[in-house]
Structure formats: structure tokens, C-alpha cells
């Protein structure tokens, strides 16, 4: 297990050798895992690192996709992972009150798993769609960490918005209506309104990348507001 933790801690998003390290981790896990208990420990280790470090969530989701069908004693890696996500979803309100960063980390990882992992038939996990919409709506409604929550919601919609809308378009319509209401509320900060406007423009552009001048405008504006 120490070797697996060492490989996991050496991974960095977008580094040139991240794919090689993902493969190395998977090979080591397959060679050293001989019980369902140890498989569960591996899933928990990846999960805890992903939800405690949002910058690692995408890489963790890629690793989980590679290991999804890995099975020990009849138990699949994927099943254990989905069980952990479901467990945190059921206690998300307590999580938000006790540890905001952990709450945001859970939502980020949930969205990255949905955006990255696929079933054996190549389909996204539809079972995650409604929980994700629920979490994104709660981010918009958050009163305690408004800007951090809206930033998290904005980033996840930019990466998974198209896929979410393809699965349940009516829920996206409701979510964006809430985003518009919040954006037009004069008591919201300029940063919150700017983040939401960018998402609304992105949706109006069918989730395709905005033109470079528009992207640069938002980048400059957000940099000024967060300086």
C-alpha cells in the first residue's frame, strides 16, 4: 500500500508523465491487491485525496476510469467508488456545515467522475445526473461561501454542462433560470455575477468555447475582481 500511496502522491495534473504514472499505479494495484478489503482501502485512498485536493480531482477520475472494472473477490472497483459517492451525497448538508472545502471537493470529484468515467457500453453514469444537478443548485443557493460556491458551480458547468444537458435538459433549464435570477440580484458581488454571466453565455453558445476576445474579457475581469 505504501508504494501505491507514493505513486499517487507523485501524480500532478497535466504533467507529461501523468498517464505513465496512472498505468504504473494500476499495475501495482493489480499485482498487490488480494482481498476485497485491500481493494476498498485503495478506493478510499484515491477518494480521500481527490476530495481533499480539488486540483487532483480530474486526474483521480481518470485513474478511477482506468480501474473501473478491476475486480477482487467479485467486487468491482467501480461499485465501491459509486458507494462512496452516494454516501457523501446523503450527508452533504452536514459536510457543508462541518468542512466547506471537503464539501466543494466532493462536488468537484462527483462532476469529474461523471465527465470522465464511462460504463462498459461507453455511456456516462446516468445515476449521477440528478445528484449533480442537486449539488449544483445547492452551490448557487449557498449563503456561507457564496463566491467559492459559485466559482465551483461555474467551473463544473463549463466542463460537464453539455453532457448534463444531454442527459436531462429540463433540469439544466431550471438550473440556468436560478443562475440568471442570482446574476440579476443587485446584492450579489460583481465576481459572482461575472462568473454566472460567463456560464450563461457559454450555454447560449451551445457549450462551445467562447471566442478568444470574450474569453480574454472574462479572464481579465475575474483577475481584477479576485486581485
C-alpha angles and dihedrals in degrees: 000000000000090000091052092050090049092053091045093052091049093059119105128185114257094002114146094245100043094106091050090051091049089055092045091051092050093049092048091048093050092048097046104035111095103154141044088241092059091046088054090051091053092050091048092049093052091042095051093049091048096051095042094049113040092189088064096050096094094049090046090053090051090051091049090051091054091049098038097111096037104125134192123183090348095307119116125216088230093057093052091048094050090048090055092049090049092049093052091045091058092052097037094118092057089043091055092051096044103038119008094185091053089049092052089045091054093051092047092051092044090056093044091051090051092047095046112029124075135189121248087269093053096255126133116249101268089187087074097053100084094042090052093050089049092051094046091050090050090051089057091048096048113124099182103057102018102163097039090048094048091047090053091048091048094050094048093048090051091055102035105017096103093050093045092051092049089056100044113004095174091060091051089053090054093046094050090048087058090047091053092049090051093045091054094048108109093211092064118097122255089246092055092048093047093051092049094046090054091054092047090051090048091053091048086055090055090255090295117139114277118244115276094252092053092045090049090050092055093043092053093044094049091046090054093047094049096042 
